[in-house]
Amino acid sequence: MTTQVVVLGAGYAGAGAVKSFENEIDDGEAELTWISEQDYHLVLHEVHRVVRKPSVESKIAIPVDEIKSPETNFVEGHVANVDTDERVVELDDDTSVDYDYLLVALGSATAFYGIEGLEEYSLTLKGLDDAREIHEEVKAAAEAGSRSEPAQIIVGGAGLSGIQCAGEIAAFRDQHRAPIDIKIVEGLDEIFPGQDPEVQGALRKRLQDADVEILTGDFISKVDEETIYLGGGEDEEPEELDYDTLVWTGGITGQEEVAEADVDKDERSNRIFADQDFQTSDEHVFAIGDSALVDQGDDTIAPPTAQAAWQAADVAGENLARAVRGGPLKTWTHKDKGTVISVGDKAVAHDVQGVPINTFGGPGAKILKKGIAAKWIADVSSAKRAFDAWDDM
């Protein structure tokens, strides 16, 4: 019987691994089934563009049929459970898919850290539906506001997603002359926490130039229907911020779909522990991307970034083919090629491989940001689609 290989998820890790496996495997060696909730791959690091301009979604949502080979079977469905004893992926429509080797690449969910009211009252930015909803909420808030009483839009979390989301909301405001105020709230002492102060400063300047107010140093402690509470404690009253729309981008956690899977994982987040070859505690299960905590040696794990997922996907797909053949698996170590972040129509690049300047903006950073998105689109789909998307990246 032909070996059955199953890939879960259509993000960077899943889509990239499917392409890699198809390139590595010979006809008749294995049958590949690709399972995802959506019948498209989303260029997630550009999804914030939809917040300003919903039509961009046609450029960054790539149908799976443009990515996979005709021989690969695609199943659109929500994973309900992974039974590692029976080697079965169970879907929520009561169907199931058997596997000999499984790659979990389901991405991450938003972490709310148990903060009262946060999940109930905030919007998130994990997919197209989220971006559309933020657009509609911001648009509605702007239309309901006035120039003497501008609508209050607050973005919680000043990591990459929060900064880029705030930048797009600011660009929407300027484009439509919308009466809104924008604040970005970060519990730690600086935006883009843990990064080089030079890039932090460059991003702070561009946010301030975009008239985004930056509040750092107090964590959100509670949220209700109209108010965000910052800080506070036994002897201190929290600061209160009224809001019309709250977007939460403050953290990631694993997916509930793998909570019952019998593989070693972080009990709090459900992210699966994987070795440098992506193999888990079950030799028939591999994990990659934000679903996984991929060992990098010296007590470190791979970063939960698109760049890391892209790099890992090539090796993961090859390792699935090697597993099918009973061959040795390759190990993978993430190589950071730098960071590029957009703030509306501007961008900041930092520590880019091969560039002598540590941090820079201007046209060079903007073109680099476009080029990264275009290269990925061309790799998984076609040069034509990448060319068509260029102006909107």
N, C-alpha and C positions, 0 to 999 in steps of 0.2 A: 504493500500500500504506500502511496506517495506521502512523504512527510508533510504535515500540515503546520504552516507557520501563520501566526496571527499577530497583527499590529493594532494596538488600541490607541486612537487619537490621531487627529489630522493637523496638529500644530507643527512647529518647525521640526521637532524631534521625530514625530510620526511620519510626516510627509517626506522628510529627508531620508529617514531610514528605509521607507518603501522604495524610493528612487535608488538608493544604494544597494539594497537587497536585489532588486530587479536587475541591476547592472552586474551583480556578482554571480547570480545563480544561473545555471544552465537549464535549458528546456527539459522538463520531466523530472528534475531533481526534487522539486517541492512545489506545493500549491500555497499561494499567499492569499490570505483574507485580511482586508483592511476594514476596521470598524471605527465609525465616528458618529457622533450625534448630528453633525452637519455634513452635507454633501459638497463641502468646499473647504479649502485651506485658507485661513485668514493670515495675512501678513500683519501680525499683531502689533509689531513695534511701530506701525503706521496707523493703527485704528483710531488714534486720537484725532486724525484729520477729519474723520466723520463727524466729530463734535461740531466743527465749524461748517462743514460742507458734506451733507449726507450722500451726495452723488459719488463721492470718492469710493464708496463701498464697492462699486462695480470694478474698480481698479485693483482692490486689495483682497477681494474674495475670489479665489481661483477654484473653479470647479474641479472636483477630484478626477474627472475624466480627462482633464488636460495634464494631469500629473502622472497617473498610474498607466501601466501598460494594459492592453485589452485582456491579457491573461490573468491579471489580478482581480479577485472578486471583492467588490466593495459592498459593505452592509451598513446602511444608515440606521443607527439605533443607539439607545442609551444603555451603557453597561450597568447592570444591577449588581453583579457579583462575579468574582473569579474563584472557581473551585479548583484549587491546585491538586487535590487528591484525585479527582476525576479528569483533570486537565480540560476543563470546560469553562468557556466564558458565557455567563448567563445574561440575557438582555431583558429589559423591563417589559417586553411584549410576550414573555414566556418562551421565546425561542432561545436556542443556544448554539454555540460554535465550538467544536472540538479543536484542540491544538496539541501539537507535539512540542513546539517552541512558541513562547509568547513574549512579545515586547510590549511593556506597559509604557505608554507615552501620552498619558491623559492630561498632562499639564497640571496646573494648580488651581485652587479655589482661593477666594479672598478670605483673609484672616481678620476677624473682628475682635479677638482678644478678650471676649467676655464683657466688653464695654456696654453698659446698659443703654439700650435704644439705638445703638450704632447700626446694627444690621437692619433694623426695622425702618429707619428713617433715611438711610443713605442710599445713593446710587453707586454702582461700581463700574469699572472699565475693564472687563475681561473678554468682551466679544462685541460683535456688530450690534446685537440688540441693546447692549448697554450703551454704546456710543450713540445710537439713535435716540434712546431715552434721555440721555444727558442733553443732546441737542434740543429735543422738544421741551424739556424742563427749563433750560436756559432761555429759549425763545419765549416760552410762556411767562417766565419770571420777568423778562425784559419788557414784554408787552403790558404786564400788569403794573409795572413800576412807573415812576415819574422822575423827572430830573431833580426835583427837590427831595424825593424819597427813593433813591435808586434801589433796585432789587439787590439782595445780598447773596452772592455765590461763594461758597467756601469749598476749597479742595483740601481734604485731609491727607497728609503724607506728602513729603517733598522729595521723594525718590524720583526715578526717571519718569514713571507714569504720571505722577502728580504734577511735576514740572511741565511736561508736555501737554497735559490736559489743561492746566491753567493757561498756558500759552495760547492754545486754540480758543478757549473761551474769551480771552482778551482780544484775539484777532476777530472773533465773531462780533464782540462789542464794538470794536472800531469800525468794522465793515458796515455794520447796520446802525451805527450811532445809538446803540442800545443803552438805556439808563441802568447800568448794573455796576456794582462794586465787586471786586474779586479779591479774596484773601486766600493765601495758602498757609496751612497750619502744620507745623512739624514739632513733634514732642522733643526731639533732640535739639542741640544748640545751633545746628547749622543745616541748611538745605543740602541735598545730595549727601547724606551723612556717611562718614567714614571714607570720603574721597579726598583727593589732594585739595588743599585750601585754594590753590590757583583756579581750578575748575569750579569750585564752589563759588568763588568770588565772581567769576565770569558769568555764571548762571544767575547769581543774585542780581548783578547789574542789569542783565537783559530782562529779568522779571520786573525789576523796578522801572526800567525804561518802558515796559509794557503796562505800567500802572497797576501792577499786582502787589498788594500789600503782603508782606512776609511776617509771619508770627512764629517764632521758634522758642523752645525752652519749656513749654508746658504741654503735657499730653492731654488729649481729650479724655475726660473722665466720665461723661454722661451726655446723652443726646435725647431731647424730646422733640415734639412736633415742630417747635419754633425756635429752639435754643440749643446751642452747643455750650457745654461747660468745660472750661480748661483748668487743669490743675485742681487745687483745693486739697483739703485734708482736715485732720482733727482740729487744728487751730487756725485754719485759713479758708476763707470763702472762695469758691472757684470764680474765675472770670467768666462772664456770660457774653456769648455772641449770638445775636439773632440772625437767622438765615432764612432764605427762600428755597435754596437748593444746596444740598450737601453731597459732594462726590468723595467717596472714600477709596484711597489707593494705598493704604498704609501697610499692607503686608500680604504674605501668601501662606497657604497651608495646602496639605495634600487633599486628594479626592476621597469622598466617602465610599466610592465604588470599590475601593480595594481594602476597605476597613476589615473585612472578614477573610481576606486572602491569607493563606498560611505561609507568609514570607516575613522575614525580619524587617521591621519598619519602626519608625519613630511613633510611639504610642500616642503622642499628643497631636501630631500633624498628619499621620498616615503616609508620610513620604517614605518610600521604600529604600532600604539600604542596598547599595549596589557596589560591586568591586570596580576596579578600573577597566575591566573588560565588560562591564554592565551586567554581569551575571549576579543574581541574587542568591539568597540562601537555598533556593530551589533551582537546581541546574537547568530546569526547563523554562524558567522565567527570567527575563531580562528587564531592566528598567532604565529609563533615560529621561532627560529633560527635567522639568519642574516636578514631575511625579516622583523623582528619585533624589536620594542623597548619594551622589557618586563619589566614591573615595578617590582622593588625589594624593594620598600619602601624607605623612607628617601631620596627621589629625586634621586635615583640611578636606573640604568637599568642593565640587565644582560649583561655580556661581549659577544662580537661577536666571540666566540671561538668554536672549535669543542667540547671541553669538556663540555661547557655549553649546547650545542645543544643535546649532548648525554643524559645528565641528564634530560633536559627538555622533551625530546621526550617520555620518559617513562610515565611521568605524563600527557602529552598532549594526548597521545593515550588513556589513561584511562579516561581522561575527555571527550573525544569524545564519548566513550561508556556510560559514565554517562549522557551526554547530550541526547543521544538517549533514555535513560530510564527515563529522566526527574528528575534525581537525583542531589544532590549537587556536586559542582565542588571542586576539591582539589587545593590548592595553592602550589606554588613551589618557593623555594629559592635556588639560585645557591650556591654550596659549592665548593670552589676552592681546588682542590686536588694537586695542584702544576703544574709546567711547565717543559717540557723537549723539548729541541731544538737541532737539529742536525746541525753540520757544517762539511759537507762531511761525512767522516767515523767516526768522533768524535761526541760527544754529551755533553750537559750541562743540569743538572737537578737542579731545584730550588724549595725550599719550598714544598717538596713532603710529602704528608700526611703519617705519621708513620715513617718517616726517621729522625733521630736526627741531621744529618748534613744539614745545610741550603742550601749550593750550592756545587755540586760536579760534576766531569766529570769521565773520565776513563771508564773501562769496565762496571761498575755499571750503569752509565748513559746511555751507549749505549744499554745494555740489557733491561733497563727500557723502552727506546724508542721503541725498537722492541716489547716488551711485550704489550705496550699500543695499537699499531697497530694490533698485533695478537689477542688481546682480542676482539677488536671491530669487526674484520673480522669473528672471531668465533661466536660472538653474532648474527651478521646479516646473516651469511652464514653457515659455518661449520668449525669444528676443522681441517679438512683436508686442506681446503683452507688456513687457518691461518698458518698451518705447512709449506705448500708449499711456502708461502710468506716470511717466517721468514728470510731467508738469504738475501733478497733484501730490508729489512726494515732498 
